[in-house]
Amino acid sequence: MFLVVLGCIGGGRRNPSTSSSGSSQSTNENVDASPPLELMSWRWAQTASDMFVEVNGEVRNVSDEKLDALRVTAEFRTKDGTLITTEDGMVESSPLLPEQTSSFKIMGRYNSEMATCNLRFKTIWGTEIDYTDKSKTNTPPPAKTKRKK
């Protein structure tokens, strides 16, 4: 099975507009620089077969540079934050040109203990990509659907 996962720029961290990473930065770095990627929308849910979980979303390149081979990683955790599994995928458009929007899809095995999902973005070569989350999504998948007898 082929799984698509998006990774986050900046060490797999969302970059909220007012947060600080806590790490020291060189004087040559632009500390006010905006992340090159925006997460426009996304959702995750258990599939109709009850066996898989699916993550769908859309990202936008807000930088002046193309972003090559963007990988997406979904991290699934329990209510107490314990990591269950990660699944990977690719952003559809490659390269993702400046101002271009593209979708992504990730599928993996469903686990009934999945309570949260977080996304990370990387290039295919492993460079983390910071992003701004415009979606504000981190909801549990819907309850298992009952089948009619």
Secondary structure by P-SEA (a helix, b strand, c coil): cbbbbbbbcccccccccccccccccccccccccccccccccccccccccccbbbbbbcccccccccccbbbbbbbbbcccccccbbbbbbcccccccccccbbbbbbccccccccbbbbbbbcccbbbbbbbccccccccccccccccc
